[in-house]
Amino acid sequence: MSLAACLGATTETYAQRPDQEKSFEDREFVSEYLSPTRIVCTDGQIRNADCLMEPFSGQVAITDRNVAVFRSTPDKKASILLDFGEEIHGRIQIFQSMSPENKPVRFRLCLGESVTEALSDVGCEGTTATNDHAVRDLDILVPWLGMAESGNSGFRFARLDLLDCDKDVNIAAIRAVSRYRDIPWLGSFRCNDERLNEIWRVGARTVHLNMQDYIWDGIKRDRLVWIGDMHPEILAVNTVFGDHPLVRKSLDFIRDRTPQDRWMHDFESYSMWWILMQHHLYTWYGDLDYLAAQHDFMAAQLRKILDCVRSGREDFKDGRFIDWPTRRNPGVAHAGLQALAVMALESGGEIMGILKDTELQQACLESARRMREYVPDHLDNNQAAALLGLSGLLDPHEAAQVILANGPEGFATFMGYSMLEALALDGKYAEAQDLISAYWGAMLDLGATSYWENFNYAEAAGAGRIDEIVPEGKYDIHADGGDHCYVGLRQSLCHGWGAGPTTWLSMRVLGIEPAAPGFRKVRIRPHLGRLEWAEGSFPTPYGVIKVSHRKKADGTVSSQIKLPKGIKLVKS
């Protein structure tokens, strides 16, 4: 181990044969040891609890004197609730020092993304707390003069209850171990609005946390690879970290587990999102070899789409899914599927042309042309209007008017990026910035340090913060909210699909977009909206683009642009 590793975070290692090269996972994953930043509350008999917030060496000693002393009685457990400051992915370590009895002691450990979740026990009547996907509520045996380590979940808060009674237990430290990829943030964004700066940062951090063994939906619940859900997440990964191999690894994982005659995850929309992501990756990175490797599977998926749109209207039979908030609205599903099919056929057709499959290219483009003759009703719904607007089926101004009329109450974390993009098509940049500030900013106002699986803006008014004990009678945004598969505490409070503003602010405000595959050419058209200035960086295969935009007195924008060698700037 290097000296630098000994002094800071340590790189995790894995067993491997001598002839194996380290994978990028072996090189990237680090463990960072964190002391609590705050004691939220205690119950029962605990002395000197403040010592748990002090830095710890990682080693107990028989001479330890500065310890927290826990003592439970049959009537009252010694309990402490700790705050580690921000959402992390990882585990908890508990160190028992020289206690009067030289025996292991039993604790109950409850992790939580909110204070309410950490205070909730799985199995109790009326709770929605679960151990789904990651065990966050468990009993743990802590050795005398030793350390126990347990929990592998997404959390910010940890509660420990001493289960053994009538004995003093000396605890030298309770610390979290945060596991993440130690990779540079190549992309950046700054402007004169600090709220937008923080929204960008939290989005980047949310997607960073979910870059685990694969790109997951969530680090507590939904530690799975969901292709459709990955669309806004992959855009954010590309915006912040550039061309990372985890993106291809995750996309290929589901491709290789989906028979060609099935939809991905049995949702037609998810297969169409996969096609759109492949088009996006080629546009950004120009990797023709990777694109060619997708041909057979993509061709089979495109033929399945063609079979379902022969009349010019989508007629999908299976999942019929756009997103969870609109799950019970078949009209929105119809509009969204029509729009996605047009976009997937046009993107897929373009890809087939690049891969010299001209017969399938022509079939896709002709079918998309016929589908453009029919425009479903958007039903005044943000999701439907956004997808119809992005596909070109609906006039951008009409799509934007629907979204603006609904305001932040019409937004959703997964589809939020598409809604922002639809506003950009109509030039509503200032309005989009206001909606970002209202919707994603409201999560920050409630104590979020990462973006949530679901957020109903109307519930924010008067709700309790997730980093506080919610007073009785006040709305608990975590425990009382949710629907579908994310009811109450089962909801993930760190979902990568919520990172849409990070991509949008970099691409639309900074105005950076590829004008040729692989960023051989770039177009830079800033849209400051209500901002006075904005600056940042953007990763490309040739290196990082750096820009700085300032609004002049006459309303025009002055820009400074630094391009890596090999990229040509294309005038608008």
N, C-alpha and C positions, 0 to 999 in steps of 0.2 A: 504493500500500500504506500502511496506517495505521501510525502510530508504534508502537502496541501490537503490531501484527503483526510489525514489524521487531524488536522486543525479545524476542518469544517465538515461539510457533508461527505459521506462515504459512498463510493460507488458500489452498488450491489453486484455480486458475482454469482455465476451459475456454473454448475458442473459441465465440463465440456472436454472432448478428446483433445489431445495435444495437436492433432492435425486440423482442428476446426479453427477458423477465424472467428473472432468475436462478432456477433450480430450487432446491428445498430442499437438493439435493446440493451445488450450488455454494456455498450459504451455510454449509453445515455442515462439510464436510470440512476438516480441518487437517492439517498435517504437523509433527510434533514431532521434533526432532533429539536423539538420545540417545547419550551416550558409554557405553562398557562400564562395568559396575560391578565386574567381576572378571575376572582372567585365570585360566581354569581350568587350562590347561597350555600349555607350549611344547615345541617339538622343534627340533633343529638350532641354527643360529647366529642368535640375535636379541639385539641389545643395546638397552637402555633401553626395554624393552617397557612399563614402567609408565606412560610418558608417554601411552599410548593411552587411559588412563582419565581423563585431564584434560579439562576443557571445551575445545572447539575453536571457533574463530571462523567456520569454514566457508570460509576463504580461505587458500590456500598462499601463501608468499612466498619470495623468493630468500634471505632472511636467516633462515629457519627454522633453529634450532639444536637445539631440543628435539624430536628425532625418534627413532623406532624404526628401527634398522638391521637389515634382513633380508639374509641371505646364504645361498644354497643351493649345495650341491656336487653333483656327479654321484651321490654316495653317500647324501646326506642333504638332504632339503628343509627349509628354514626354515618352520616351521608354528606357528600360534598359534590357540588356541581361546578365544573371548571369550564372556562372559555379560552380557546386557543387563538382567538382573534379573527381568524378567517377560515373559510371552508378549506379542508384539505382532504386528500385521499391517503389513507394509511392505517395506522394501528396505534395502540396505547401500550406503554410500558409502566409497570408498577414496581417500585423497589422497596423491599422491607429491610430495615436496618436491624440493629441489635435490640430485639424485643425481649421482654421478661421470659416468655416461653419460647423455646427454640423449636417452633413448629410452623408448618405452613398455615396460612390463614385464608379464609374464603371471603371473596368480595363478589358483589354483583356489579357488572360493568354495563352501562347503558350509554350508547353513543347517540348523538342527535345532530341533525342539520339545523334544528331550532331548539330553543330552551324547552319548549313544550315536548318535543320528541324525546329529548334526553331525560325528561321527567316521567315519561310514559313507559310502562312495562308491557311487553308482548304477552298476550294471553289474558290480560285483565278485561273484565266485562266493559264493553262500551268503547274500548280504544281501537284506533285504526293502525296503531304501531305494528310493524311486521319485521321479520327477519328475512324477507324476500331478497334473493340475489346476494345479500351480504349479511352475515350475522352481526347484529349491532346490539343485542341484548343477551347477555350470557353470564354464567357464573365462572369465576376464574380463581385458581388456587395460586397464591403468592408465597414462594418459599421464604423461609427464615434466612436472612443474610443473602438474599438473592433477588432475582428479577423475574417477573412473569410478563409475557407479551401476548396480547390478544386483540382481536378486532381487526378487520380488514374491510374498511368501508369508507364512505364519504361522510365527513362530520366536521363540526366546529366545536361541539360541546361534548363533555364526557361527565357522567355521573357515576360515582362509586359509593356503594353501600357496603359497610362491613357486616358480613353475615354471622360471623362467630361472636358470641356474647361473653361478657364478663372477663375480658382480658384487654390489656393495653397493647396496641399494635403500633409500632414506630415505623412510619413511612418516610423514607428519605426523599423520594421524588415520585411524581406522576408526570410523565411527559408523552407527547405525541411524536410519532415517527411519520413524517410526510414523505411519500414516495412519488416522485415526478421525474419527467425527462429534463435533464439539464441541457437545454438547447436555447440558443439566442433568439430573442425577439427581434427579428430583422425588420419587421414592419413597425411603424410608429405613427402616432397622430397627436397633434397639439393644436389648440385654437384658443381664442380669448374667452371661451366659455368653459369654466372648470367642470361644470356638471357634465358636459359632453365628453370632456377628457376622461373623467372617471368612468362614464358609461363605456367608452371605448376600451379602457383598461380592464374593467371587470369582464367584458365580453371576451377579450383575449385570454384572461386568466381562466374563465370558465371552460373554454375549449382546450386550453393547456392541461387543466386537471383531467379532462376526459381522454387525453392522449395516453392511454395506459397500454396494455398488451395489444389492444386494437383501439380504434376510435369508438368509444362507448357513447351511449346516450346519456347515461348518468353514472356517477361514481358510488352512489348508495344503492338505489334501485334502478333497474334498466341498465345493468352492466352488460349490455348486449350490443351487437352490431345490427342496426336497423338502417337499411339502405336509403329509404326516402327521408328519414329523419336526418341523415348525414348531409343532405344537400347544403343547408346553411352552415353546418359545422365545417364541412370541407372548405367552403369558401373562406371561412374565418381562419382555418389552418393555413391556407395558401396566403392569405393577407398578412398574417403575423409571422409565420415560420417558413414560408416559401415551399419549395418542392420537397416535401418530407415523405420518405418511403412508407410510412404508416398509412397514408391515404390509399396507395395502391394495394397494400396488404389487406386493408379492410374491405375495399371494393371487391377484390378477388376472392376473399373469404366467402362472401355470400354468393358470388357468381359460381364458385366451384361446388357449392352445396345446393344449388337450385337446378333441378332438371330443366332442360331447354324447353320442355312442353309445359312448364309451370311458371306462374308469375313469382317474382321475388317476394317472399313472405306471404304469398297468396294474395297480394294486393297489386292490381294492374298499375296503380299510380306509382308504386315503388319501382317497378321495372322501368317505367317512363322516367322517373327521377334518375335512375342509374344511367340511362342513355344520355340525359341532359348533363350529368356529371362527367361522363366520358367526353362529351363535346367540350365542356368547360376545361377539362385537364389538357386536352389537345390544344385548345386555343391559348392557354397560358404557358404550356411547356413544350409544345411541338414534338412530343415523343411519338414518332410514327411507329416504332417497333411495338410499343405498349398498345397503341391503338389497334394495330394489326392483330395482336393477340386476342382482342375482344371480338373479332369479326364473327366467328361462328355462333357464339352465344347471342350477340347483338342481332345478327340476322334472324335467328330463330324468334327472338322477342319481337322484332319488327313485324315479322310475318304473323305472329299472334295478334298484334295490334291491328294489322290490316284486315284480318278476318273479322274483327269486331267493329269496324267502321265502314263497311262496304256501302251502306246507304248514305254516307255523308254525315251521319250522326253516330255518336258513340253508342255502343250497345254491349258494354262489358257486363258480364254475368256474375262475377265473383265478388271480391272484397268491396268494391265501390267506395273507396276511402279517400278523403282529402286530408282532414285532420280531425282530432278528437272533438273540439268545440262544435263542429258541424256534423258530427257523426249521425245525428238523428234527423238531418235535413236532406232528403233525397234530391231536392232541386239543386242545392248547392253542389252535391256530389256530381250531378249530371253536368252542370256548367263547368266545374273544375276538371272533370275527366275529358270533356270536349276540348277544353283549352290545352290540357296536358298532352292529349293525343296529337293535336296540331303541332305543338312544339317538339314533341318527341319524334314525330315523323319527319319534320323538316330538319331537325338536328341529325337524326339517324340517316336521312337521305343524304345530307352533306357528307357525313362520315363514310357512307357507302361509296360516294363519288370519289373521296380521297383514296379509298381502298380498292378502287377500280371495279366495284360490283355495280355496274351501270344498270343492270336489269332491276335490282332491288332499289337502287337510287331513284329510278324513274317511277317505280310503283309507289314509293313513299311520298314523293313530291306531288304526284298526281292525286293521291288520296288526300293529302293535306289541302290541296287546292279545292277539292270538292267539299271538304269539311268547312272551309271558310265561307261557304254559301249559307251556312246555318249558324246563328248566334243565339245560344240559350239565354234565358232571363237570368240576370244576376241577383234578383230577389233582394236588392239593397243590402247585400252581404259582402263584407270586406274580402273574404277569401275568394268568392266567386268573381267579384269585380276585379281583384288584383290579377288572378290567373287569366281571365278573359282579356284584360288590358295588356298583359305581358305577351300574350299570344298574338295580339293584333286583331283579335275578333271584335273587341270593343274599343271604341274611340278612347284614347288616353284621358281626355278631359272628363268624359262620363265616368270612367273608372275612378279617377281621382276625386270626383265630386261625391261618389258613394263613400269612399274611405274618409274624406274630410267631414262628411255629414255625421258619420258614426263616431269620429274622434277616437281617443284612446280606449274607450269602452268597446270598440270594435276590433281592437288588436288582439293578437295571440302570439305566444312566444315562437312557435314553429313557423307559422306563416307570416310573421311580422316582417321578415326581410323582403318577401315578395310584395307586401303592401307598400313598403318604402320604395321599392323599385318601380312600382306602378305610379307612385307620386312623382318620381323623378322623370318618368316618361312625359308627364304633363308640365314639367318645369317647376313643380311645387317643392323646391328645396328648403325654403324657410319653414314651410308648413311641416315638412317631414322632420326637420330638426326639432320643432316644437313638440311633435308627437313622440319622438325619441326621448326627449327630456321628460315628458309627462309619463309615458308608459314605463319605459325601462328605469327612469329615475325614481318612479314610485316604489319599485322594488328596493332600490338603494335606501330610500327614506324609511323603509320598514326593516332595515338592518341587513339586507342581502349583501353578501360578498361574492356571489356568483348568481347566474340567472336561472330561473325556475322552469320546471317542466310545463307549468301552466300558471297563468296569472290573470285573474279577472279584475280588471281595473276598478270596477264599481265596488268591489269588496275592500279596497284600500282605505276608503274614508272611514275613519274612526277605528280601524283595526289595530290590534296590538302588534308591537314589533316582535320579530322572531328572536331577537337577542335579549328579551326580557320575559319575566314571568307575566303572563297575560292575566290581568285582573278578572275576577269572576264577573260574568255578565258582559264582558267586552269581546268583540269578535276576534277569534284566533285565526289569523290568515292561513296558518298551516293545518291545524287540527280540524277547523270547521269548514274549510273550503274543499275544492276538488270535485271530480266527477269521473265517470267511466273507469279507467284502470288506475287512476291516480287520486282516489278518494282519501281525504284527510292526510294523516301522517305518512301514508304510503307514497305520497307525492315526493318526487325528487326536487330538491332545491339547488341542484347543480346539473343542469341539462345543457349540453353543448349546442342544441338547436336554437337556444335563445341568444346566440352571439351575433345575430344579424347586424346590429348597428355598427359593430366593429368593421365588418366588410363594407357596409354602405358608406360610412364616414370616410374611409380611405379611398374608395373607388369613386364616389360621387362628389364629395366635398373637395378632396384633393384632385379628383378628376382624372385618375390614372387608369387607362384601359389598354389592353393589347390591340394593335391594329394589324397584326399578322401573327400567325402561330408561333408560339415560343417567345413572344415579345421582341422579335427581330425589329418590329416597328411598334411605336407606342404613340397613342394620342393622349394629350393632357389638356383637359377642359375643366378647369375648376368651377365649382358652383358654391360660392360662400354663403348664399342665402342671407341670413340675418347676421352672419359672423363678420368681424372686422378683419381677421386674419386666420390663416390655418397653415400648418406646415407638417411635414412628416416624411416617412420613408416607405418604400414598397419593394418587396423582394421579387426578382426576376431570375431566369436562368443565367443572365449575364452579370448579375450583381444587383445591388440595391439602388433604386431610383430615389433621389432626394428632391423634394420640392418645397417652396415657400411662397405663399400667395398673400398679397396685401390688397385690401380694397382702398382705392384712391378717392379723393374728394368728389370726383365726378361719377363715382359708382363703378368705374371700370376696375379691373384687377391687374395688378403688376405681379409677375411671377419670376421667380428664380428657379431654374431647373438644372439639376446635375444628373446626367445620364451615364451609365457604365459604357465602356467601349463595346461596340457591336450592336447597339440599339440606335435606330434612326427615329427621330421625332417627326411625326406626320402632322401637318397643319390641318386644322378642322375644315 
